[in-house]
Amino acid sequence: MNTTALFAEQLVIGVLALLAFGILVDPTLLASLSGTMWGGIALVVPLAYVVGIVYDRVADSILQSFEAHHRLWIVYKGKKVINEQGDVFPENEIRMRLFESAGASSYADYLRSRLRLVRALATLLPAMTVAGFLINHPELAATDWCLSLRGATMGIYVALIGSKMLGLECHRPPRTNGASEAHSSHFKRLFSPSLPKQGPIPHRLSAWRFAFKIDAVVAAAFVLQIGLFAGLLLAHGHAEQLGWALAGTLATLIATWSWWRIAGTYCSFLLDWRNNTK
């Protein structure tokens, strides 16, 4: 991936993160920036780039358990296992070999770039939804309930990031280089044990428990954020603004689904290229 494209990618992520969290702190931030001279913008760009690098890692940590599960799912569901006794998805090894093919390497970089951008968007959208509401309703930004909403939203993100830094997870999917028995146990924990299929993946998924079983902390943070936003709107007589909470929920789910699909395409591509290239 060329340096310019990588810089632009991190810059976009940084700008989104700065705006989302900056507006939660100061709802007048966007209005202030609109009057900023070029000198001020020149200072913001490097800051956004650095923030983008940091938040890219934060977003990766937030969705790490889902990604770990997804990789195992792609490997076993797609029957792409070559050696169950070794690493079933040796990503680093495959990516090193990708340099032998310029076309394959370029396509993998393209998928990874999309993956990082959509991953950041999916994790930022709950905060961006509240920020968008504050921009469109500046008269409410200083009310007690809005101050509570802003503080609680920041608090949820801080708590979520802190839990990842401390490794506070209810369940962590096994690594791809773990024993096949650990992989099988992971899937049996997520899926109902009835009607087992060949291989480690049982037949039916308890869909309503899926997100909480993989990472209860992340799922609970998302539900808490959306529920808090909707609850405060209703409690303070702004039921007509519930569309913001609904739109934020839908946008987050769509972005997360997009990340999930792109991640699947990326993993499948690497495994197919490895399995068909000697």
C-alpha atoms as an extended CHARMM CRD file, in Angstrom:
* protein
*
       278  EXT
         1         1  MET       CA              0.0000000000        0.0000000000        0.0000000000  PROA      1               0.0000000000
         2         2  ASN       CA              1.5030000000        3.3320000000       -1.0100000000  PROA      2               0.0000000000
         3         3  THR       CA              2.3300000000        5.9280000000        1.6240000000  PROA      3               0.0000000000
         4         4  THR       CA             -0.1060000000        8.5420000000        0.3210000000  PROA      4               0.0000000000
         5         5  ALA       CA             -3.0830000000        6.1890000000        0.5200000000  PROA      5               0.0000000000
         6         6  LEU       CA             -2.1010000000        5.0870000000        4.0270000000  PROA      6               0.0000000000
         7         7  PHE       CA             -1.7320000000        8.7120000000        5.1600000000  PROA      7               0.0000000000
         8         8  ALA       CA             -5.1500000000        9.6000000000        3.7300000000  PROA      8               0.0000000000
         9         9  GLU       CA             -6.7310000000        6.5900000000        5.4370000000  PROA      9               0.0000000000
        10        10  GLN       CA             -5.3460000000        7.4840000000        8.8710000000  PROA      10              0.0000000000
        11        11  LEU       CA             -6.2300000000       11.1300000000        8.3190000000  PROA      11              0.0000000000
        12        12  VAL       CA             -9.8800000000       10.3060000000        7.5900000000  PROA      12              0.0000000000
        13        13  ILE       CA            -10.0940000000        8.1330000000       10.7120000000  PROA      13              0.0000000000
        14        14  GLY       CA             -8.4610000000       10.8600000000       12.7900000000  PROA      14              0.0000000000
        15        15  VAL       CA            -10.7840000000       13.5840000000       11.5200000000  PROA      15              0.0000000000
        16        16  LEU       CA            -13.8600000000       11.4630000000       12.3060000000  PROA      16              0.0000000000
        17        17  ALA       CA            -12.5880000000       10.6690000000       15.8050000000  PROA      17              0.0000000000
        18        18  LEU       CA            -11.6400000000       14.2860000000       16.5350000000  PROA      18              0.0000000000
        19        19  LEU       CA            -15.0090000000       15.5780000000       15.3720000000  PROA      19              0.0000000000
        20        20  ALA       CA            -17.0420000000       12.9290000000       17.1870000000  PROA      20              0.0000000000
        21        21  PHE       CA            -15.3380000000       13.3150000000       20.5590000000  PROA      21              0.0000000000
        22        22  GLY       CA            -14.5000000000       17.0050000000       20.1230000000  PROA      22              0.0000000000
        23        23  ILE       CA            -18.1630000000       17.9000000000       19.6010000000  PROA      23              0.0000000000
        24        24  LEU       CA            -19.1410000000       15.8820000000       22.6770000000  PROA      24              0.0000000000
        25        25  VAL       CA            -16.7530000000       18.0580000000       24.6870000000  PROA      25              0.0000000000
        26        26  ASP       CA            -17.6020000000       21.3250000000       22.9170000000  PROA      26              0.0000000000
        27        27  PRO       CA            -20.7040000000       21.3560000000       20.6640000000  PROA      27              0.0000000000
        28        28  THR       CA            -19.5630000000       24.6580000000       19.1310000000  PROA      28              0.0000000000
        29        29  LEU       CA            -16.3650000000       23.0650000000       17.8050000000  PROA      29              0.0000000000
        30        30  LEU       CA            -17.5630000000       22.7370000000       14.2180000000  PROA      30              0.0000000000
        31        31  ALA       CA            -18.6850000000       26.3650000000       14.1020000000  PROA      31              0.0000000000
        32        32  SER       CA            -15.3050000000       27.4180000000       15.4900000000  PROA      32              0.0000000000
        33        33  LEU       CA            -13.4150000000       25.3810000000       12.8950000000  PROA      33              0.0000000000
        34        34  SER       CA            -15.4300000000       26.8620000000       10.0410000000  PROA      34              0.0000000000
        35        35  GLY       CA            -13.8290000000       30.2140000000       10.7590000000  PROA      35              0.0000000000
        36        36  THR       CA            -10.3290000000       28.8550000000       11.2060000000  PROA      36              0.0000000000
        37        37  MET       CA             -7.6340000000       30.2180000000        8.9130000000  PROA      37              0.0000000000
        38        38  TRP       CA             -5.3550000000       27.9670000000        6.8850000000  PROA      38              0.0000000000
        39        39  GLY       CA             -2.6950000000       28.1570000000        9.5680000000  PROA      39              0.0000000000
        40        40  GLY       CA             -5.0400000000       26.5360000000       12.0700000000  PROA      40              0.0000000000
        41        41  ILE       CA             -5.9990000000       23.8340000000        9.5910000000  PROA      41              0.0000000000
        42        42  ALA       CA             -2.3000000000       23.1160000000        9.0050000000  PROA      42              0.0000000000
        43        43  LEU       CA             -1.9950000000       22.3810000000       12.7190000000  PROA      43              0.0000000000
        44        44  VAL       CA             -5.1060000000       20.1840000000       12.8020000000  PROA      44              0.0000000000
        45        45  VAL       CA             -3.9660000000       17.8870000000        9.9570000000  PROA      45              0.0000000000
        46        46  PRO       CA             -0.9470000000       16.3590000000       11.7480000000  PROA      46              0.0000000000
        47        47  LEU       CA             -3.0050000000       16.0560000000       14.9390000000  PROA      47              0.0000000000
        48        48  ALA       CA             -5.7510000000       14.2330000000       13.0280000000  PROA      48              0.0000000000
        49        49  TYR       CA             -3.1600000000       11.9150000000       11.4710000000  PROA      49              0.0000000000
        50        50  VAL       CA             -1.7360000000       10.9570000000       14.8720000000  PROA      50              0.0000000000
        51        51  VAL       CA             -5.2090000000       10.5120000000       16.3570000000  PROA      51              0.0000000000
        52        52  GLY       CA             -6.0850000000        8.3410000000       13.3550000000  PROA      52              0.0000000000
        53        53  ILE       CA             -3.1480000000        6.0300000000       14.0260000000  PROA      53              0.0000000000
        54        54  VAL       CA             -4.1400000000        5.6830000000       17.6840000000  PROA      54              0.0000000000
        55        55  TYR       CA             -7.8580000000        5.2470000000       17.0730000000  PROA      55              0.0000000000
        56        56  ASP       CA             -7.2490000000        2.6660000000       14.3550000000  PROA      56              0.0000000000
        57        57  ARG       CA             -5.6550000000        0.5220000000       17.0380000000  PROA      57              0.0000000000
        58        58  VAL       CA             -8.4770000000        1.3120000000       19.4860000000  PROA      58              0.0000000000
        59        59  ALA       CA            -11.1090000000        0.2080000000       16.9550000000  PROA      59              0.0000000000
        60        60  ASP       CA             -9.1270000000       -2.9590000000       16.2770000000  PROA      60              0.0000000000
        61        61  SER       CA             -9.0970000000       -3.7620000000       20.0070000000  PROA      61              0.0000000000
        62        62  ILE       CA            -12.8220000000       -3.0730000000       20.4020000000  PROA      62              0.0000000000
        63        63  LEU       CA            -13.7600000000       -5.5650000000       17.6770000000  PROA      63              0.0000000000
        64        64  GLN       CA            -10.8740000000       -7.9740000000       18.2850000000  PROA      64              0.0000000000
        65        65  SER       CA            -12.9980000000      -10.8040000000       19.7020000000  PROA      65              0.0000000000
        66        66  PHE       CA            -15.4820000000      -10.6030000000       16.8380000000  PROA      66              0.0000000000
        67        67  GLU       CA            -12.6270000000      -10.6680000000       14.3270000000  PROA      67              0.0000000000
        68        68  ALA       CA            -10.9980000000      -13.6640000000       16.0290000000  PROA      68              0.0000000000
        69        69  HSD       CA            -14.2750000000      -15.5700000000       15.8770000000  PROA      69              0.0000000000
        70        70  HSD       CA            -14.8730000000      -14.5450000000       12.2790000000  PROA      70              0.0000000000
        71        71  ARG       CA            -11.5030000000      -15.8980000000       11.1650000000  PROA      71              0.0000000000
        72        72  LEU       CA            -12.2080000000      -19.2770000000       12.7210000000  PROA      72              0.0000000000
        73        73  TRP       CA            -15.6620000000      -19.2690000000       11.1500000000  PROA      73              0.0000000000
        74        74  ILE       CA            -14.2600000000      -18.5580000000        7.6760000000  PROA      74              0.0000000000
        75        75  VAL       CA            -11.6540000000      -21.2980000000        8.0580000000  PROA      75              0.0000000000
        76        76  TYR       CA            -13.9770000000      -24.0580000000        9.2340000000  PROA      76              0.0000000000
        77        77  LYS       CA            -17.2660000000      -23.0730000000        7.6000000000  PROA      77              0.0000000000
        78        78  GLY       CA            -15.5160000000      -22.6330000000        4.2490000000  PROA      78              0.0000000000
        79        79  LYS       CA            -13.5890000000      -25.8960000000        4.7580000000  PROA      79              0.0000000000
        80        80  LYS       CA            -10.3060000000      -24.0790000000        4.1190000000  PROA      80              0.0000000000
        81        81  VAL       CA             -8.3010000000      -26.0030000000        6.7280000000  PROA      81              0.0000000000
        82        82  ILE       CA             -5.0750000000      -27.5550000000        5.4460000000  PROA      82              0.0000000000
        83        83  ASN       CA             -3.4620000000      -28.5630000000        8.7360000000  PROA      83              0.0000000000
        84        84  GLU       CA             -5.5890000000      -28.6170000000       11.8790000000  PROA      84              0.0000000000
        85        85  GLN       CA             -2.4910000000      -29.3000000000       13.9960000000  PROA      85              0.0000000000
        86        86  GLY       CA             -0.8420000000      -25.9960000000       13.0220000000  PROA      86              0.0000000000
        87        87  ASP       CA             -2.0170000000      -22.4190000000       12.5290000000  PROA      87              0.0000000000
        88        88  VAL       CA             -5.2560000000      -22.6810000000       10.5370000000  PROA      88              0.0000000000
        89        89  PHE       CA             -4.9230000000      -19.0490000000        9.4280000000  PROA      89              0.0000000000
        90        90  PRO       CA             -1.2440000000      -17.9650000000        9.3480000000  PROA      90              0.0000000000
        91        91  GLU       CA             -1.9550000000      -14.3950000000        8.2160000000  PROA      91              0.0000000000
        92        92  ASN       CA              1.5870000000      -13.0600000000        8.5710000000  PROA      92              0.0000000000
        93        93  GLU       CA              3.0420000000      -15.9410000000        6.6010000000  PROA      93              0.0000000000
        94        94  ILE       CA              0.4630000000      -15.5220000000        3.8380000000  PROA      94              0.0000000000
        95        95  ARG       CA              1.0050000000      -11.7620000000        3.6510000000  PROA      95              0.0000000000
        96        96  MET       CA              4.7550000000      -12.2710000000        3.3200000000  PROA      96              0.0000000000
        97        97  ARG       CA              4.1630000000      -14.6390000000        0.4150000000  PROA      97              0.0000000000
        98        98  LEU       CA              1.7480000000      -12.1550000000       -1.1590000000  PROA      98              0.0000000000
        99        99  PHE       CA              4.7050000000       -9.9410000000       -2.0650000000  PROA      99              0.0000000000
       100       100  GLU       CA              5.5020000000      -12.5190000000       -4.7420000000  PROA      100             0.0000000000
       101       101  SER       CA              2.4010000000      -11.3460000000       -6.6190000000  PROA      101             0.0000000000
       102       102  ALA       CA              1.9520000000       -7.6060000000       -7.1550000000  PROA      102             0.0000000000
       103       103  GLY       CA             -1.6970000000       -8.0160000000       -8.1270000000  PROA      103             0.0000000000
       104       104  ALA       CA             -2.6140000000      -10.1600000000       -5.1280000000  PROA      104             0.0000000000
       105       105  SER       CA             -0.6920000000       -7.8980000000       -2.7570000000  PROA      105             0.0000000000
       106       106  SER       CA             -2.4180000000       -4.8010000000       -4.1330000000  PROA      106             0.0000000000
       107       107  TYR       CA             -5.8700000000       -6.3630000000       -3.7760000000  PROA      107             0.0000000000
       108       108  ALA       CA             -5.1380000000       -7.4730000000       -0.1890000000  PROA      108             0.0000000000
       109       109  ASP       CA             -4.0020000000       -3.9240000000        0.6820000000  PROA      109             0.0000000000
       110       110  TYR       CA             -7.2090000000       -2.5500000000       -0.8580000000  PROA      110             0.0000000000
       111       111  LEU       CA             -9.3350000000       -4.8630000000        1.2940000000  PROA      111             0.0000000000
       112       112  ARG       CA             -7.3420000000       -4.0290000000        4.4360000000  PROA      112             0.0000000000
       113       113  SER       CA             -7.7920000000       -0.3060000000        3.7900000000  PROA      113             0.0000000000
       114       114  ARG       CA            -11.5630000000       -0.6960000000        3.4600000000  PROA      114             0.0000000000
       115       115  LEU       CA            -11.5440000000       -2.8910000000        6.5400000000  PROA      115             0.0000000000
       116       116  ARG       CA             -9.8060000000       -0.2940000000        8.7030000000  PROA      116             0.0000000000
       117       117  LEU       CA            -12.0010000000        2.5790000000        7.5210000000  PROA      117             0.0000000000
       118       118  VAL       CA            -15.3000000000        0.7600000000        8.0380000000  PROA      118             0.0000000000
       119       119  ARG       CA            -14.1200000000       -0.6740000000       11.3600000000  PROA      119             0.0000000000
       120       120  ALA       CA            -13.3720000000        2.8280000000       12.6540000000  PROA      120             0.0000000000
       121       121  LEU       CA            -16.7080000000        4.1170000000       11.3500000000  PROA      121             0.0000000000
       122       122  ALA       CA            -18.6610000000        1.2930000000       13.0040000000  PROA      122             0.0000000000
       123       123  THR       CA            -17.1000000000        1.9880000000       16.4110000000  PROA      123             0.0000000000
       124       124  LEU       CA            -17.4400000000        5.7740000000       16.1050000000  PROA      124             0.0000000000
       125       125  LEU       CA            -21.0440000000        5.9660000000       14.8820000000  PROA      125             0.0000000000
       126       126  PRO       CA            -22.6890000000        5.8700000000       18.3450000000  PROA      126             0.0000000000
       127       127  ALA       CA            -20.6380000000        8.9370000000       19.3580000000  PROA      127             0.0000000000
       128       128  MET       CA            -21.1260000000       10.5540000000       15.9390000000  PROA      128             0.0000000000
       129       129  THR       CA            -24.8970000000       10.1700000000       16.3220000000  PROA      129             0.0000000000
       130       130  VAL       CA            -24.9070000000       12.1120000000       19.5770000000  PROA      130             0.0000000000
       131       131  ALA       CA            -22.5340000000       14.6900000000       18.0590000000  PROA      131             0.0000000000
       132       132  GLY       CA            -24.8420000000       15.1270000000       15.0760000000  PROA      132             0.0000000000
       133       133  PHE       CA            -27.7970000000       15.6590000000       17.3900000000  PROA      133             0.0000000000
       134       134  LEU       CA            -25.8820000000       18.3350000000       19.3180000000  PROA      134             0.0000000000
       135       135  ILE       CA            -24.9230000000       20.1600000000       16.1130000000  PROA      135             0.0000000000
       136       136  ASN       CA            -28.5220000000       20.2220000000       14.9370000000  PROA      136             0.0000000000
       137       137  HSD       CA            -29.9170000000       21.2340000000       18.3390000000  PROA      137             0.0000000000
       138       138  PRO       CA            -27.3960000000       23.6520000000       19.8650000000  PROA      138             0.0000000000
       139       139  GLU       CA            -30.1080000000       25.0970000000       22.1030000000  PROA      139             0.0000000000
       140       140  LEU       CA            -30.2230000000       21.7860000000       24.0030000000  PROA      140             0.0000000000
       141       141  ALA       CA            -26.4790000000       21.2310000000       24.3080000000  PROA      141             0.0000000000
       142       142  ALA       CA            -26.1470000000       23.0400000000       27.6530000000  PROA      142             0.0000000000
       143       143  THR       CA            -29.2060000000       21.4960000000       29.3260000000  PROA      143             0.0000000000
       144       144  ASP       CA            -28.6060000000       19.1980000000       32.2760000000  PROA      144             0.0000000000
       145       145  TRP       CA            -29.8040000000       16.0820000000       30.4890000000  PROA      145             0.0000000000
       146       146  CYS       CA            -27.6630000000       16.8070000000       27.4220000000  PROA      146             0.0000000000
       147       147  LEU       CA            -24.6380000000       17.3700000000       29.6320000000  PROA      147             0.0000000000
       148       148  SER       CA            -25.3820000000       13.9990000000       31.2160000000  PROA      148             0.0000000000
       149       149  LEU       CA            -25.6810000000       12.4050000000       27.7710000000  PROA      149             0.0000000000
       150       150  ARG       CA            -22.3800000000       13.9000000000       26.6220000000  PROA      150             0.0000000000
       151       151  GLY       CA            -20.5790000000       12.8260000000       29.7900000000  PROA      151             0.0000000000
       152       152  ALA       CA            -22.0860000000        9.3380000000       29.7700000000  PROA      152             0.0000000000
       153       153  THR       CA            -21.1770000000        8.8010000000       26.1060000000  PROA      153             0.0000000000
       154       154  MET       CA            -17.5660000000        9.7410000000       26.7640000000  PROA      154             0.0000000000
       155       155  GLY       CA            -17.6150000000        7.5980000000       29.8950000000  PROA      155             0.0000000000
       156       156  ILE       CA            -18.8600000000        4.5400000000       27.9970000000  PROA      156             0.0000000000
       157       157  TYR       CA            -16.0460000000        4.8620000000       25.4590000000  PROA      157             0.0000000000
       158       158  VAL       CA            -13.4320000000        5.3720000000       28.1730000000  PROA      158             0.0000000000
       159       159  ALA       CA            -14.7360000000        2.3610000000       30.1020000000  PROA      159             0.0000000000
       160       160  LEU       CA            -14.8340000000        0.2350000000       26.9510000000  PROA      160             0.0000000000
       161       161  ILE       CA            -11.2830000000        1.1510000000       25.9440000000  PROA      161             0.0000000000
       162       162  GLY       CA            -10.1120000000        0.6610000000       29.5160000000  PROA      162             0.0000000000
       163       163  SER       CA            -11.6620000000       -2.8060000000       29.6710000000  PROA      163             0.0000000000
       164       164  LYS       CA             -9.7850000000       -3.7650000000       26.5090000000  PROA      164             0.0000000000
       165       165  MET       CA             -6.5050000000       -2.4340000000       27.8640000000  PROA      165             0.0000000000
       166       166  LEU       CA             -6.9970000000       -4.4580000000       31.0650000000  PROA      166             0.0000000000
       167       167  GLY       CA             -8.1510000000       -7.5560000000       29.2050000000  PROA      167             0.0000000000
       168       168  LEU       CA            -11.5460000000       -7.6380000000       30.9320000000  PROA      168             0.0000000000
       169       169  GLU       CA            -13.4440000000       -9.9950000000       28.6360000000  PROA      169             0.0000000000
       170       170  CYS       CA            -16.0710000000      -12.5950000000       29.4390000000  PROA      170             0.0000000000
       171       171  HSD       CA            -14.8720000000      -14.8490000000       26.6410000000  PROA      171             0.0000000000
       172       172  ARG       CA            -11.9770000000      -14.5830000000       24.2320000000  PROA      172             0.0000000000
       173       173  PRO       CA            -12.0620000000      -16.7350000000       21.0920000000  PROA      173             0.0000000000
       174       174  PRO       CA             -8.9790000000      -18.9630000000       20.7680000000  PROA      174             0.0000000000
       175       175  ARG       CA             -6.1640000000      -17.9880000000       18.4460000000  PROA      175             0.0000000000
       176       176  THR       CA             -5.9900000000      -19.5290000000       15.0120000000  PROA      176             0.0000000000
       177       177  ASN       CA             -2.8020000000      -21.3210000000       16.0570000000  PROA      177             0.0000000000
       178       178  GLY       CA             -4.5510000000      -22.8990000000       19.0350000000  PROA      178             0.0000000000
       179       179  ALA       CA             -5.5130000000      -26.5460000000       19.3250000000  PROA      179             0.0000000000
       180       180  SER       CA             -8.4340000000      -27.7280000000       17.2000000000  PROA      180             0.0000000000
       181       181  GLU       CA            -10.1510000000      -28.8390000000       20.4270000000  PROA      181             0.0000000000
       182       182  ALA       CA            -10.1610000000      -25.2110000000       21.6130000000  PROA      182             0.0000000000
       183       183  HSD       CA            -11.7000000000      -24.1360000000       18.3100000000  PROA      183             0.0000000000
       184       184  SER       CA            -14.3850000000      -26.7830000000       18.6440000000  PROA      184             0.0000000000
       185       185  SER       CA            -15.1560000000      -25.7360000000       22.2390000000  PROA      185             0.0000000000
       186       186  HSD       CA            -15.4890000000      -22.1210000000       21.1230000000  PROA      186             0.0000000000
       187       187  PHE       CA            -18.0900000000      -22.9400000000       18.4870000000  PROA      187             0.0000000000
       188       188  LYS       CA            -20.0040000000      -25.2610000000       20.7980000000  PROA      188             0.0000000000
       189       189  ARG       CA            -20.2390000000      -22.4160000000       23.2900000000  PROA      189             0.0000000000
       190       190  LEU       CA            -21.8500000000      -20.1670000000       20.6600000000  PROA      190             0.0000000000
       191       191  PHE       CA            -24.0500000000      -22.6600000000       18.8670000000  PROA      191             0.0000000000
       192       192  SER       CA            -26.7100000000      -25.0600000000       20.0610000000  PROA      192             0.0000000000
       193       193  PRO       CA            -25.3990000000      -28.6080000000       20.4020000000  PROA      193             0.0000000000
       194       194  SER       CA            -28.2290000000      -30.1610000000       18.4090000000  PROA      194             0.0000000000
       195       195  LEU       CA            -27.8700000000      -31.4540000000       14.8670000000  PROA      195             0.0000000000
       196       196  PRO       CA            -24.0500000000      -31.3600000000       14.7590000000  PROA      196             0.0000000000
       197       197  LYS       CA            -22.4030000000      -31.0850000000       11.3550000000  PROA      197             0.0000000000
       198       198  GLN       CA            -19.1010000000      -32.5820000000       10.3270000000  PROA      198             0.0000000000
       199       199  GLY       CA            -16.1950000000      -30.6070000000       11.7750000000  PROA      199             0.0000000000
       200       200  PRO       CA            -16.0820000000      -28.3500000000       14.8220000000  PROA      200             0.0000000000
       201       201  ILE       CA            -19.1030000000      -26.1690000000       13.9330000000  PROA      201             0.0000000000
       202       202  PRO       CA            -22.4770000000      -27.3420000000       15.2980000000  PROA      202             0.0000000000
       203       203  HSD       CA            -25.5840000000      -26.7640000000       13.2520000000  PROA      203             0.0000000000
       204       204  ARG       CA            -27.6860000000      -23.9840000000       14.6870000000  PROA      204             0.0000000000
       205       205  LEU       CA            -26.8380000000      -20.5390000000       16.0010000000  PROA      205             0.0000000000
       206       206  SER       CA            -28.5110000000      -18.9140000000       18.9960000000  PROA      206             0.0000000000
       207       207  ALA       CA            -28.6480000000      -15.6520000000       17.0410000000  PROA      207             0.0000000000
       208       208  TRP       CA            -30.0700000000      -13.4130000000       19.7690000000  PROA      208             0.0000000000
       209       209  ARG       CA            -27.1790000000      -14.3240000000       22.0840000000  PROA      209             0.0000000000
       210       210  PHE       CA            -24.4940000000      -14.1780000000       19.4240000000  PROA      210             0.0000000000
       211       211  ALA       CA            -22.9470000000      -10.7500000000       20.0770000000  PROA      211             0.0000000000
       212       212  PHE       CA            -23.1330000000      -11.0860000000       23.8670000000  PROA      212             0.0000000000
       213       213  LYS       CA            -21.5430000000      -14.5410000000       23.7830000000  PROA      213             0.0000000000
       214       214  ILE       CA            -18.5960000000      -13.3400000000       21.6880000000  PROA      214             0.0000000000
       215       215  ASP       CA            -17.9800000000      -10.0780000000       23.5690000000  PROA      215             0.0000000000
       216       216  ALA       CA            -20.5270000000       -9.1080000000       26.1850000000  PROA      216             0.0000000000
       217       217  VAL       CA            -18.6360000000       -5.9220000000       27.0990000000  PROA      217             0.0000000000
       218       218  VAL       CA            -18.8010000000       -4.4340000000       23.5880000000  PROA      218             0.0000000000
       219       219  ALA       CA            -22.3980000000       -5.5400000000       23.0300000000  PROA      219             0.0000000000
       220       220  ALA       CA            -23.4870000000       -4.1200000000       26.3920000000  PROA      220             0.0000000000
       221       221  ALA       CA            -21.7020000000       -0.8030000000       25.7060000000  PROA      221             0.0000000000
       222       222  PHE       CA            -23.5500000000       -0.4310000000       22.3820000000  PROA      222             0.0000000000
       223       223  VAL       CA            -26.9530000000       -1.2770000000       23.9160000000  PROA      223             0.0000000000
       224       224  LEU       CA            -26.3000000000        1.0230000000       26.8830000000  PROA      224             0.0000000000
       225       225  GLN       CA            -25.3120000000        3.9500000000       24.6600000000  PROA      225             0.0000000000
       226       226  ILE       CA            -28.3350000000        3.6730000000       22.3720000000  PROA      226             0.0000000000
       227       227  GLY       CA            -30.6900000000        2.9730000000       25.2870000000  PROA      227             0.0000000000
       228       228  LEU       CA            -29.3750000000        5.9500000000       27.2490000000  PROA      228             0.0000000000
       229       229  PHE       CA            -29.8080000000        8.2890000000       24.2730000000  PROA      229             0.0000000000
       230       230  ALA       CA            -33.3540000000        7.1200000000       23.5610000000  PROA      230             0.0000000000
       231       231  GLY       CA            -34.2810000000        7.0830000000       27.2540000000  PROA      231             0.0000000000
       232       232  LEU       CA            -33.1140000000       10.6470000000       27.8740000000  PROA      232             0.0000000000
       233       233  LEU       CA            -34.9720000000       11.8900000000       24.7960000000  PROA      233             0.0000000000
       234       234  LEU       CA            -38.2010000000       10.3070000000       26.0310000000  PROA      234             0.0000000000
       235       235  ALA       CA            -37.7150000000       11.3360000000       29.6660000000  PROA      235             0.0000000000
       236       236  HSD       CA            -37.2640000000       15.0040000000       28.7480000000  PROA      236             0.0000000000
       237       237  GLY       CA            -40.1180000000       15.3250000000       26.2770000000  PROA      237             0.0000000000
       238       238  HSD       CA            -38.2470000000       14.9910000000       22.9970000000  PROA      238             0.0000000000
       239       239  ALA       CA            -39.9220000000       11.8810000000       21.6190000000  PROA      239             0.0000000000
       240       240  GLU       CA            -40.0220000000       13.5030000000       18.1910000000  PROA      240             0.0000000000
       241       241  GLN       CA            -36.2080000000       13.2850000000       18.1370000000  PROA      241             0.0000000000
       242       242  LEU       CA            -36.1320000000        9.5120000000       18.6180000000  PROA      242             0.0000000000
       243       243  GLY       CA            -35.2590000000        9.2740000000       14.9360000000  PROA      243             0.0000000000
       244       244  TRP       CA            -31.7120000000       10.2300000000       15.8830000000  PROA      244             0.0000000000
       245       245  ALA       CA            -31.3440000000        7.2020000000       18.1560000000  PROA      245             0.0000000000
       246       246  LEU       CA            -32.9770000000        4.9050000000       15.6000000000  PROA      246             0.0000000000
       247       247  ALA       CA            -30.8430000000        6.2620000000       12.7510000000  PROA      247             0.0000000000
       248       248  GLY       CA            -27.6890000000        5.8900000000       14.8440000000  PROA      248             0.0000000000
       249       249  THR       CA            -28.5790000000        2.3080000000       15.6910000000  PROA      249             0.0000000000
       250       250  LEU       CA            -29.3040000000        1.4390000000       12.0600000000  PROA      250             0.0000000000
       251       251  ALA       CA            -26.1610000000        3.1690000000       10.7710000000  PROA      251             0.0000000000
       252       252  THR       CA            -23.9960000000        1.3910000000       13.3500000000  PROA      252             0.0000000000
       253       253  LEU       CA            -25.4900000000       -1.9950000000       12.4900000000  PROA      253             0.0000000000
       254       254  ILE       CA            -25.0230000000       -1.4090000000        8.7530000000  PROA      254             0.0000000000
       255       255  ALA       CA            -21.4130000000       -0.2880000000        9.2330000000  PROA      255             0.0000000000
       256       256  THR       CA            -20.7050000000       -3.2810000000       11.4790000000  PROA      256             0.0000000000
       257       257  TRP       CA            -22.2890000000       -5.6410000000        8.9430000000  PROA      257             0.0000000000
       258       258  SER       CA            -20.1710000000       -4.0660000000        6.2010000000  PROA      258             0.0000000000
       259       259  TRP       CA            -17.0350000000       -4.5520000000        8.2940000000  PROA      259             0.0000000000
       260       260  TRP       CA            -18.0290000000       -8.1760000000        8.9100000000  PROA      260             0.0000000000
       261       261  ARG       CA            -18.5110000000       -8.8390000000        5.1910000000  PROA      261             0.0000000000
       262       262  ILE       CA            -15.2630000000       -7.1290000000        4.1640000000  PROA      262             0.0000000000
       263       263  ALA       CA            -13.3680000000       -9.0270000000        6.8600000000  PROA      263             0.0000000000
       264       264  GLY       CA            -14.8260000000      -12.2400000000        5.4940000000  PROA      264             0.0000000000
       265       265  THR       CA            -13.7990000000      -11.3530000000        1.9480000000  PROA      265             0.0000000000
       266       266  TYR       CA            -10.2790000000      -10.5100000000        3.1210000000  PROA      266             0.0000000000
       267       267  CYS       CA             -9.8130000000      -13.7190000000        5.1000000000  PROA      267             0.0000000000
       268       268  SER       CA            -11.2900000000      -15.8650000000        2.3290000000  PROA      268             0.0000000000
       269       269  PHE       CA             -9.0250000000      -14.2310000000       -0.2420000000  PROA      269             0.0000000000
       270       270  LEU       CA             -5.8790000000      -14.8860000000        1.7960000000  PROA      270             0.0000000000
       271       271  LEU       CA             -6.8170000000      -18.4980000000        2.4550000000  PROA      271             0.0000000000
       272       272  ASP       CA             -7.8650000000      -19.1900000000       -1.1390000000  PROA      272             0.0000000000
       273       273  TRP       CA             -4.6600000000      -17.6220000000       -2.4500000000  PROA      273             0.0000000000
       274       274  ARG       CA             -2.5880000000      -19.6980000000        0.0050000000  PROA      274             0.0000000000
       275       275  ASN       CA             -4.4420000000      -22.9310000000       -0.8100000000  PROA      275             0.0000000000
       276       276  ASN       CA             -4.1730000000      -22.4670000000       -4.5610000000  PROA      276             0.0000000000
       277       277  THR       CA             -0.6120000000      -21.1500000000       -4.7380000000  PROA      277             0.0000000000
       278       278  LYS       CA              2.3340000000      -23.4770000000       -4.2930000000  PROA      278             0.0000000000
